[in-house]
Amino acid sequence: MKSGTLITWLLLCPAAGWAFEPRFETPGQLLGEEILPQSVLSLALEPADDNTVPTIPVAGTQRKRSWRFSSGFPGTGRVNSDLAAQLLDEGYELILSCDAAACGGFDFRFAIDVLLPPKMFVDLSDYFYLSARREGDAGPEGVAVLVSRTAQAGMVQVFDVRPDGVPAPEPSEPSVPPKIEEQPQPKPESEVAIPAPTPAAPTPETATAIATTLAQSGHVVLSDLSFETGASKLSNGEFASLTALAEFLKDDPNRRIALVGHTDSKGSLATNTSLSQKRAAAVRNRLIKNHGVPKAQVEARGAGYLAPIATNLTEAGRTLNRRVEAVLLSGS
C-alpha cells in the first residue's frame, strides 16, 4: 500500500487464526458477526453472465461481518482500493475486483450472498466487489468483500473462511445497530402460493413508506401479494403495496423499478426462474393496467432460487424465500 494513502486506520482486534482482518480509514460500527463451522464460501470468479456468476468454493469455518460508517466514509471506490491493497499485502491473489457496472449490476448482486438489512444495504448503482484466495499454513483461505452505501452511510460486508480446526477467538459482540426502518418481510405461505398477510403484518401501506424503504435498502418486499396456487396469476382484489408503489412511481416520472420474483430451491432452476419471471410480470401488468403506471417505469425479472433471504433447509425459510420485491433502479 502506498504511504499516505490512509490518514488513520482503525485496527479491529486482530484475531489469530482468521483469514482477514480489514482496517478502515475511519471508525465504523460493527453491525454483526456470524461464525459458521464446516461451511463453504463461494468466491466469484467472473462478472455475471446470463443471470449466473461462476464461483470457486473454499471450505472451512466461515465468518460473516458487516460495518456501517455514519460519517467520514471516503467512498465505495476508495474503500475497495484500500481493502484490495491490504489483501495483496497479506499474500492474497485477487480473483475478481469490479464495480456495479463491470460486475453485472442487478444480476451479480442477486447471485451472491449478501447479509439481510439492516446488517447490509446495497445500492445497485454504487457497489464494489472483491474476491481473493491464498494458501495458508493449514490450507486454502478465502475472502469476499462487498462495499456499498445508503443515502446516509457507507456499508461494508466481509466474509472470510479459514480451514476447519484452526483455533480462533470467540466472536466479538456487535454494536447496537442504528435505528433503520427495516423492509417488510413476507408472512408464512403454503408450498407454492403467496397469501395475503394477517392484519398485523408489516406492509408498505403508503408511498412515503415505500420511498423510505427503497431509499435506505434499495429494495422492498411486496409482502401482501397473493398468487393462485402453483400458478403465476395474481389474485383479484386490491393490494395496499401496489397502490402505494403506483403512487410512488407516478409522483416522479424519473423513477424506475424492477419487479423481481423469487422462489425457494425446490425444483429446477429453469422452472423456478420461469415461474418467478411470470409472477413479476403479472405484478407489472397489474400496476400498468389497474394503476396507470407508465410501462417505461417498470420492468419484470425472475431470479428463481438464486437470491434467498433465508435457508432453504426448513419450511419457514422456504416460505420467506418465495416473494416478489421492488428494486429501485433510478430516481429520487
C-alpha positions as CSV (number, residue, x, y, z in Angstrom):
1,M,0.0,0.0,0.0
2,K,1.3,3.4,-0.9
3,S,2.3,5.6,2.1
4,G,-0.1,8.4,2.7
5,T,-3.0,6.5,1.2
6,L,-4.8,6.5,4.5
7,I,-4.9,9.1,7.2
8,T,-5.8,7.0,10.2
9,W,-6.6,3.3,10.5
10,L,-9.0,1.6,12.8
11,L,-7.5,-1.7,13.9
12,L,-10.3,-4.1,14.5
13,C,-8.8,-6.5,17.1
14,P,-6.7,-8.8,15.0
15,A,-7.6,-12.4,15.7
16,A,-5.1,-15.2,15.2
17,G,-6.4,-18.0,13.0
18,W,-8.8,-15.9,10.9
19,A,-8.2,-15.3,7.2
20,F,-8.5,-11.5,7.0
21,E,-8.8,-8.5,9.4
22,P,-9.8,-5.4,7.4
23,R,-8.5,-2.0,8.5
24,F,-10.6,1.1,7.8
25,E,-9.7,4.7,7.3
26,T,-12.5,5.9,9.6
27,P,-14.1,4.1,12.5
28,G,-17.1,2.0,11.6
29,Q,-19.9,0.4,13.6
30,L,-19.7,-3.4,13.6
31,L,-23.3,-4.5,13.0
32,G,-22.9,-8.2,13.4
33,E,-20.6,-11.2,13.3
34,E,-21.6,-14.8,12.5
35,I,-19.4,-17.8,12.6
36,L,-20.3,-20.9,10.5
37,P,-18.2,-24.1,11.1
38,Q,-18.0,-26.6,8.2
39,S,-19.2,-24.0,5.7
40,V,-18.4,-23.1,2.2
41,L,-17.5,-19.6,0.9
42,S,-18.3,-19.1,-2.8
43,L,-15.8,-16.7,-4.3
44,A,-17.0,-15.1,-7.6
45,L,-14.6,-15.8,-10.4
46,E,-16.2,-13.6,-13.1
47,P,-18.9,-11.0,-13.6
48,A,-22.5,-12.1,-14.1
49,D,-23.2,-13.8,-17.4
50,D,-26.8,-14.7,-18.4
51,N,-28.0,-14.3,-14.8
52,T,-25.3,-16.6,-13.3
53,V,-22.0,-15.9,-11.6
54,P,-19.2,-18.5,-11.9
55,T,-17.7,-19.3,-8.4
56,I,-15.0,-21.2,-6.7
57,P,-15.7,-22.8,-3.3
58,V,-13.4,-22.5,-0.3
59,A,-14.4,-24.8,2.6
60,G,-13.8,-24.3,6.3
61,T,-15.1,-22.1,9.1
62,Q,-16.7,-19.0,7.6
63,R,-17.1,-15.7,9.3
64,K,-19.6,-13.1,8.1
65,R,-19.3,-9.4,9.3
66,S,-20.6,-6.0,8.3
67,W,-19.9,-2.4,9.3
68,R,-21.8,0.9,8.9
69,F,-19.9,4.2,8.5
70,S,-22.2,7.1,9.5
71,S,-19.5,9.8,8.9
72,G,-16.2,10.2,7.1
73,F,-16.9,7.4,4.6
74,P,-14.4,8.1,1.7
75,G,-16.5,6.5,-1.0
76,T,-17.0,2.9,-2.3
77,G,-14.1,3.1,-4.8
78,R,-11.6,4.3,-2.2
79,V,-12.6,1.7,0.4
80,N,-12.5,-1.0,-2.3
81,S,-9.0,0.0,-3.4
82,D,-7.7,0.1,0.2
83,L,-9.0,-3.3,1.0
84,A,-7.6,-4.8,-2.2
85,A,-4.2,-3.3,-1.3
86,Q,-4.4,-4.9,2.2
87,L,-5.3,-8.3,0.7
88,L,-2.3,-8.1,-1.7
89,D,0.0,-7.1,1.2
90,E,-1.1,-10.2,3.1
91,G,-0.3,-12.5,0.3
92,Y,-3.7,-13.0,-1.3
93,E,-4.2,-13.4,-5.0
94,L,-7.1,-11.2,-6.2
95,I,-9.6,-13.3,-8.2
96,L,-12.2,-10.6,-9.1
97,S,-12.4,-6.9,-8.5
98,C,-15.2,-5.0,-10.1
99,D,-17.7,-2.1,-9.7
100,A,-21.5,-2.4,-10.1
101,A,-21.4,-1.9,-13.9
102,A,-18.5,-4.2,-14.5
103,C,-19.8,-6.9,-12.2
104,G,-23.2,-7.1,-13.8
105,G,-25.3,-4.8,-11.7
106,F,-28.6,-6.4,-10.6
107,D,-27.8,-9.9,-11.9
108,F,-24.5,-10.0,-9.9
109,R,-25.8,-8.6,-6.7
110,F,-28.7,-11.1,-6.5
111,A,-26.4,-14.0,-7.4
112,I,-24.0,-13.5,-4.5
113,D,-24.5,-14.0,-0.7
114,V,-25.5,-10.7,1.0
115,L,-26.4,-10.2,4.6
116,L,-30.0,-9.1,5.3
117,P,-30.9,-5.5,6.2
118,P,-30.1,-3.8,8.5
119,K,-26.8,-5.6,8.5
120,M,-26.1,-4.8,4.9
121,F,-27.7,-2.4,2.3
122,V,-26.7,-2.4,-1.4
123,D,-27.1,0.4,-3.9
124,L,-27.4,-1.4,-7.2
125,S,-25.7,1.5,-9.0
126,D,-22.9,2.0,-6.5
127,Y,-21.1,-1.1,-5.2
128,F,-17.7,-2.8,-5.5
129,Y,-16.9,-6.5,-5.0
130,L,-13.6,-8.2,-4.2
131,S,-12.8,-11.9,-4.0
132,A,-9.3,-13.2,-3.1
133,R,-7.6,-16.5,-2.2
134,R,-4.3,-17.6,-0.7
135,E,-2.7,-20.8,0.6
136,G,-2.4,-20.6,4.4
137,D,-0.3,-22.7,6.7
138,A,-3.3,-25.0,7.3
139,G,-4.9,-24.9,3.9
140,P,-6.8,-22.5,1.5
141,E,-8.2,-19.3,2.8
142,G,-10.7,-17.1,1.0
143,V,-12.2,-13.6,1.3
144,A,-15.2,-11.9,-0.3
145,V,-15.8,-8.2,0.2
146,L,-18.8,-6.1,-0.8
147,V,-18.7,-2.3,-0.4
148,S,-21.8,-0.1,-1.0
149,R,-23.7,2.8,0.6
150,T,-27.1,4.2,1.6
151,A,-28.1,7.8,1.3
152,Q,-26.9,8.3,4.9
153,A,-23.9,5.9,5.4
154,G,-21.3,3.7,3.9
155,M,-21.7,-0.1,4.2
156,V,-19.0,-2.9,4.1
157,Q,-19.5,-6.6,4.2
158,V,-16.6,-9.0,4.6
159,F,-16.8,-12.8,4.5
160,D,-13.7,-14.8,5.2
161,V,-13.0,-18.5,5.6
162,R,-10.2,-20.5,7.2
163,P,-9.6,-24.3,7.4
164,D,-11.7,-26.1,10.0
165,G,-9.8,-26.9,13.1
166,V,-7.7,-23.7,13.3
167,P,-8.2,-22.2,16.7
168,A,-10.0,-18.8,16.7
169,P,-11.3,-16.5,19.3
170,E,-15.0,-16.1,20.3
171,P,-16.9,-13.7,18.0
172,S,-16.9,-10.1,19.3
173,E,-20.1,-8.5,20.5
174,P,-21.7,-6.5,17.7
175,S,-22.6,-2.9,18.3
176,V,-26.2,-2.0,18.7
177,P,-27.5,-1.4,15.1
178,P,-28.7,2.1,14.4
179,K,-32.4,2.7,14.1
180,I,-33.2,1.9,10.5
181,E,-36.6,1.1,9.1
182,E,-36.4,-2.5,8.0
183,Q,-38.0,-3.8,4.9
184,P,-41.3,-5.7,5.5
185,Q,-40.9,-9.4,5.5
186,P,-43.4,-11.8,3.8
187,K,-45.7,-13.9,6.0
188,P,-45.9,-17.7,6.0
189,E,-47.5,-19.3,3.0
190,S,-48.4,-22.7,1.5
191,E,-45.9,-24.7,-0.5
192,V,-46.2,-22.6,-3.7
193,A,-48.8,-19.9,-3.0
194,I,-48.1,-16.4,-1.6
195,P,-51.2,-15.5,0.5
196,A,-52.1,-12.1,1.9
197,P,-50.7,-11.5,5.4
198,T,-52.6,-11.2,8.6
199,P,-53.8,-7.7,9.5
200,A,-50.8,-7.3,11.9
201,A,-48.3,-8.0,9.1
202,P,-45.9,-5.1,8.3
203,T,-46.7,-4.0,4.8
204,P,-45.8,-0.8,2.9
205,E,-49.1,1.0,3.1
206,T,-48.1,4.4,1.9
207,A,-46.0,5.9,-0.9
208,T,-43.9,7.5,1.9
209,A,-43.1,4.2,3.4
210,I,-42.2,2.8,0.0
211,A,-39.9,5.7,-0.7
212,T,-38.2,5.5,2.7
213,T,-37.5,1.8,2.4
214,L,-36.3,1.9,-1.2
215,A,-34.0,4.9,-0.4
216,Q,-32.5,3.0,2.6
217,S,-32.2,-0.5,1.3
218,G,-32.7,-0.3,-2.5
219,H,-35.5,-2.8,-2.4
220,V,-38.7,-3.7,-0.6
221,V,-40.7,-6.9,-0.3
222,L,-44.3,-6.6,-1.5
223,S,-45.5,-8.9,1.3
224,D,-49.2,-8.6,0.8
225,L,-49.3,-10.1,-2.7
226,S,-51.2,-13.4,-3.3
227,F,-50.9,-15.7,-6.3
228,E,-53.1,-18.7,-7.3
229,T,-51.7,-21.9,-6.0
230,G,-48.9,-23.3,-8.3
231,A,-49.5,-20.5,-10.9
232,S,-48.3,-17.1,-11.8
233,K,-51.7,-15.4,-11.9
234,L,-52.0,-12.6,-9.3
235,S,-55.2,-12.9,-7.2
236,N,-58.0,-10.5,-7.7
237,G,-58.5,-7.7,-5.3
238,E,-56.7,-4.6,-4.1
239,F,-53.2,-4.8,-2.7
240,A,-52.0,-1.9,-0.5
241,S,-48.4,-2.3,-1.6
242,L,-49.3,-1.9,-5.3
243,T,-51.4,1.2,-4.6
244,A,-48.6,2.8,-2.7
245,L,-46.0,1.7,-5.2
246,A,-48.0,3.2,-8.1
247,E,-48.3,6.5,-6.2
248,F,-44.6,6.5,-5.6
249,L,-43.8,6.0,-9.3
250,K,-46.3,8.5,-10.6
251,D,-45.0,11.1,-8.3
252,D,-41.7,11.2,-10.2
253,P,-41.5,10.0,-13.9
254,N,-37.8,9.6,-13.5
255,R,-38.2,6.8,-11.0
256,R,-37.7,3.3,-12.4
257,I,-38.1,-0.1,-10.6
258,A,-37.5,-3.7,-11.4
259,L,-40.1,-6.2,-10.0
260,V,-38.2,-9.3,-9.1
261,G,-39.8,-12.7,-8.5
262,H,-38.1,-15.2,-6.1
263,T,-38.7,-18.8,-5.3
264,D,-37.5,-21.5,-2.9
265,S,-35.0,-24.1,-4.1
266,K,-37.5,-26.9,-4.8
267,G,-37.5,-27.9,-8.5
268,S,-35.1,-27.0,-11.3
269,L,-33.5,-23.6,-11.8
270,A,-35.2,-23.3,-15.2
271,T,-38.6,-24.0,-13.8
272,N,-38.2,-21.6,-10.8
273,T,-36.7,-18.8,-12.9
274,S,-39.7,-19.1,-15.3
275,L,-42.2,-19.0,-12.5
276,S,-40.6,-16.1,-10.7
277,Q,-40.4,-14.1,-14.0
278,K,-44.0,-14.8,-14.8
279,R,-45.1,-13.7,-11.3
280,A,-43.1,-10.5,-11.5
281,A,-44.6,-9.8,-15.0
282,A,-48.1,-10.3,-13.5
283,V,-47.4,-7.7,-10.9
284,R,-46.1,-5.3,-13.6
285,N,-49.2,-5.8,-15.7
286,R,-51.4,-5.0,-12.7
287,L,-49.5,-1.8,-12.0
288,I,-49.8,-0.7,-15.6
289,K,-53.4,-1.8,-16.3
290,N,-55.1,-1.1,-12.9
291,H,-53.0,1.7,-11.6
292,G,-51.9,3.6,-14.7
293,V,-48.2,3.3,-14.2
294,P,-46.2,4.0,-17.4
295,K,-44.6,0.9,-18.9
296,A,-41.2,2.6,-19.1
297,Q,-41.0,2.9,-15.3
298,V,-41.4,-0.8,-14.5
299,E,-39.5,-3.9,-15.7
300,A,-40.0,-7.5,-14.6
301,R,-37.3,-10.0,-13.8
302,G,-37.1,-13.5,-12.3
303,A,-34.2,-14.6,-10.0
304,G,-35.6,-18.1,-9.3
305,Y,-33.9,-19.5,-6.2
306,L,-30.6,-17.6,-6.7
307,A,-31.2,-14.9,-4.1
308,P,-32.5,-16.4,-0.9
309,I,-33.1,-14.3,2.2
310,A,-33.3,-17.4,4.4
311,T,-32.3,-21.1,4.5
312,N,-34.0,-23.4,2.1
313,L,-33.5,-26.3,4.5
314,T,-36.6,-25.5,6.5
315,E,-40.2,-24.8,5.5
316,A,-40.1,-21.4,7.4
317,G,-37.0,-20.4,5.3
318,R,-38.5,-21.5,2.1
319,T,-41.6,-19.5,2.9
320,L,-39.6,-16.3,3.3
321,N,-37.7,-17.0,0.0
322,R,-40.9,-17.1,-2.0
323,R,-41.6,-13.4,-2.6
324,V,-41.8,-10.5,-5.1
325,E,-39.6,-7.5,-4.5
326,A,-39.5,-4.0,-6.0
327,V,-35.9,-2.8,-6.7
328,L,-35.2,0.9,-7.2
329,L,-33.1,1.4,-10.4
330,S,-33.2,5.2,-10.7
331,G,-34.9,8.4,-9.5
332,S,-35.1,10.1,-6.1
